Amino acid sequence: MIRIGITGQTGFLGTHLFNTLGLYPDRFIRIPFSDECFTDQDKLRSFVCQCDVIVHLAAVIRHPDPVLLKEINIRLVYKLIEAMEAEEVAPYVLFSSSTQEALPNPYGESKRMGRLLLEHWAQRNDASVTSLILPNLFGPFGRPEFNSFVATFCYRLTHGQAACIESDNTVFLLYVGTLCRYVVDKIPLVIQSAERITECLKVPHEIECSVSDMLEKLTYYKETYFDKGIIPSLKDCNDVNLFNTFRSYVDHLLRFPVRLTAHSDNRGVYVETIRTETGGQVASSTTLPGITRGNHYHTRKVERFSVLRGKALICLRKVGTSEVFSFTLDGNEPSYVDIPVWYVHNITNIGDEVLYTQFWVNEWYQATDSDTYVESV
């Protein structure tokens, strides 16, 4: 088992990496980190002693005083090095840097200097360090007006605000989930190697586009999915990642459940449950009174639960949090709830008759790669 600690654990990338490591409980032990470790040297020393690997993500991205921003980021690296040398430990360190290293700005300079400090520490202490030069990251749950312009566009489009372009540059983007998988695969290779390494790796981007092209794509999601409930065309994994990012900014409590239109005549009732511009798989189920299905989550799947007959309670909880969102659906008024990625979910028959539910997912089920992780709501 490899013991891994993440500085900046509660940030955008830190949260995603912490949760991704949690998908492999037989391979990794996650050592909790809190920001107060950098203000309490004893806690920081205790933290580094427990880690085989430290992923150093903690940094100030924006600050009104650019000089102070640079000083803080460099000071965080110094404190980490001081703690490791005081305890005479040499964990494998992965350092999150940025393509801004090449730019003459305080953030880029702090990243470049932090990388050099860690490389010198590794040479002095016979340790391994990998610095990852990262493009712009995007993904679910990023802070609008802070982490990424993609987060800002998604939030504004789903909250009735104008999404404006300040500068229509070409941008290079990497999905946060892809980076997390990269790190998960990288760590065992270095830990198991007998050689000590000092390396600086440029992590490739997945999407190259203009800011206006990105806004056009997200506006299409808004007009198709948010306004009409239609699942848009998802041609490849980049589209799925962008769409799941967009969906993470939808306020589920205000949007769901969405009522469907029931057409009744002497033959019975006809209900259209989904319109889609993409493929996928449709399934239906019956659930006996009092029975619960689900209690798992997905990291990439797009899902819709439609209740056609009976009464159901659908519960959602974001992984790593305790707040539960509950929705009551009744087949007398057919309706659906869409399931966000990284949300544990279940459906319970709370009625007195058999519950009839239809499930749609954007990909076929594969037992060898089900993207299904068991956890109770």
Secondary structure, DSSP 8 states (H G I E B T S, - for coil): -EEEEEETTTSHHHHHHHHHHTT-TTTEEEE---GGGGT-HHHHHHHHHT-SEEEE-------S-HHHHHHHHHHHHHHHHHHHHHHT---EEEEEEEGGGGSSSHHHHHHHHHHHHHHHHHHHTT--EEEEEE-EEE-TT--TTTT-HHHHHHHHHHTT-----S---EEEEEEHHHHHHHHHHHHHHHHT-SS--EEEEE---SEEEEHHHHHHHHHHHIIIIITT--B----SHHHHHHHHHHHTTS-HHHH-SEE--EEEETTEEEE----BSS--EEEEEEE-TT-EEEEEE-SS--EEEEEEESEEEEEEEETT---EEEEEEETTB-EEEEE-TTEEEEEEE-SSS-EEEEEEESS---GGG---EE---
